[in-house]
Amino acid sequence: MSKPYTIGITGGSGSGKTFFLQGLSAMFKPEDICLISQDNYYKPRNQQPVDENGVQNFDLPVSIDREAFLIDLLKIKSGQNVLKKEYTFNNPNAEPKLLEFKSAPIIIVEGLFVQFFEEIEKELDLRIFIEAKDHVKLGRRIKRDQVERGYDLDDVLYRYQYHVMPIYESQIEPLKHQADLVIPNNSNFTRALDVLANYLRSKVGALAN
């Protein structure tokens, strides 16, 4: 089996990473691409750090089980399939699924810290940073956290001001300058998606030969 081509996609919360991945995966056959998200590697709620006001902070590197994240990525790269229980962000109305990550010619690793974690970053062949203006990211975050994760507005705004933005400005945004591609996503990324998809199709073809 040829070595898979591994892509890391990062960016701030609300930048549109998940939407970008959905658009990209729709342009390939399921057997050609494997998506693995950092979101499914959060530590249990009772292991999350709390801030000075007693609010749990899910936006720190220590919030992620980075060892399990790396182990599963290496398994997938070696040709193994991985089963992982979905993380539902403590939403009582969401029933977690059992996810199966199947090895494929193209592996995409997505999350806030895929470039920050050195052991993950060195497994990447291509580093992509998705960026958006702060007010755009906040609007997306409000919509996502209220609808999909069941958080109230005050909670969303508090976390954005005291958790999300400080870690983005200090540890995530600086990594943009080390990325291979920076894709703006204030409105849409259709052209960038087409360019990347064509490039990856050439990679799939090369790996098949």
N, C-alpha and C positions, 0 to 999 in steps of 0.2 A: 504493500500500500504506500502511495506517495505521501509525503508530509503535507498535512493540511495547511492552507494559507489562513493565518489568524489575524483578525482585525479587532482593534480595540476602539470603542466609541465612548467618548466621555463628554462632559459639559455640565453646566450648572443645572440645578433642579428647575424644571419647567422650560428647558431649552428646546425640548422636542426630541430627545433621544429615542424614546419608545416609538413615537410616531414615525420617525425616520426609519427605524428598524422594521416596522410593519410594512412600510412602503417598499423597502429593499427586499424583504423576504418574499413579498408578493410577486416579485419579478424573477423568481427562481423556482425550480422544482424543489419539493421538500427534501429530497435526498441529496441535493447539492449544497445545502446550507444548514448550519446549526447555530441557533441563537442561545446564548447563556447569559443570564442577567444577574448582576450583583444583588438585585432586589430580593432574590430568593435565598440570600446568604446572611440576612440579618440575624444576630444573636437573639435569643428569647427576650421578651420584654423585661423579665426580672433581672437580666444581665446588662441592661442598657444604663449608661451613665446618666446622672441627673445634674441639672444646673443649680445655681444658687437659690432658685425659687422652687426647687423640687420637681421641675418638669423634665421628663426623660428626653434626652437628646439623641435622636436617631441619625444625625448628620455628621457624626465624627467617624474617623477611620476605625476606632475601636468598636464601633457599633456593628461592624461586619466580621463574620467568621472567615477571615482571610485564608486561614489554613485549609478549611474545607473547600473554599472557592478555588484555590490553587490545585488541590488534589483532584477535584472533579475536572478542571480544565486539562490537566495533564492526562487524565484517563481518556477524555474525549480525543485529545490530540494523538493518543497512541492507538486509537481505533476502537476503544471500548464505549459502550453506551452507559449512561448514568441515569438513575432514578432519583428524583428530588421532590420533596413535598413543597408545594407552593406556599410562599409567605404572603399572608393576606392583610398585613399591616393592622392587625388587631381589630379588623372589622367583623363584628359578630354576625353580620348578615351575609358574609362571604364564606362559602364552603371551599376549603383548600383542595386543590387537585393534586394528583400525583403526576408530576411532570417527567417526561422522558427526553433526555438529550441524546440524540443519535449522532455518532461521528459522521462527518461529511467533509468534502473537499474544502469547503469554506467554513470557518468557525468565526463567529462574531461574539465578542465579549463586551458587554455593555454595563456601564455604571459610573457613579461619581468618582470612584477611586481606582479605576483600571489602569490609569497612568501613575497615580500616586503610589500604589503598591508596587514596589520595585520588582518583586518576584513575578507578578502578573505582567508588568510592562515588558520585561525582557522576553516574554513568550510571544509578543506581538510582532507581526510582520508589517503592519500598517497601523498608524495612530491617527484617529480622526477626532477632532474637537468640534462639537456643535455649540454655537453661541447665539445668544439673543439678548435684546435690551432688557434691562432689569424690570421695567413695568410690564413687558410682554411675559416674562417668566413668572412674575407674581400673579398675573391674571390666569395663566395656565395652572399654576400651583393651586390657586383658590378653587378653580373648577374641578381639578382632579381630586384634591383632598376632601372636598365636601361631598362630591358625588360618589367617587370610587372607594374612599377610605373612611367615610363617616365622621370626619372631623368638623367641629363648628368653626365659624369664621374667626372668632377671637383666637382660638387655638392656632389656626393656620397663620394668621398675621404675626402672632407672638413668635412662633417657630421660625418664620421667614426672617424676621428682624434679628433675633438673638441666636439662632442656630444656623440657618441656611446661608445667609449672606456672609457672616464672619468666616465660616469655613471655606466658602467659595472664594472670597477675596484673598485669603491667606494661603490656601493649599491647592485649590483647583484651577483658578484662573491663570496663575503663573505658568502652569503646564501647557497652556495653549501655545506658547512659544517653542515647545518641544514637539508639537504634533506635526505629522506629515501633511495633513490637510485640515484647514479650518473652514467650516461651512456655516455661513450665517443663516439663521432661521427666524427672522422677524415676521415674515409673511408666508413664504413657501420655499422649498428647496428642490423643486421638480428637476431643474437642469442639472444640479449637482448629483441628484439621485440617478439620473440617466447616465451621466459620465461615469460614476462609480460602478453602476451595474454593468456597463459595457466593459470596463476594465476587469471586473471580477469574472465575467463570462470568459474572457481570454485566459484567466487564471484556471478556471474549471477545465477548459479545454486542454491547457498545458499539463495539468495534473493528471488528466485522463490518458495522456500519451506516454 
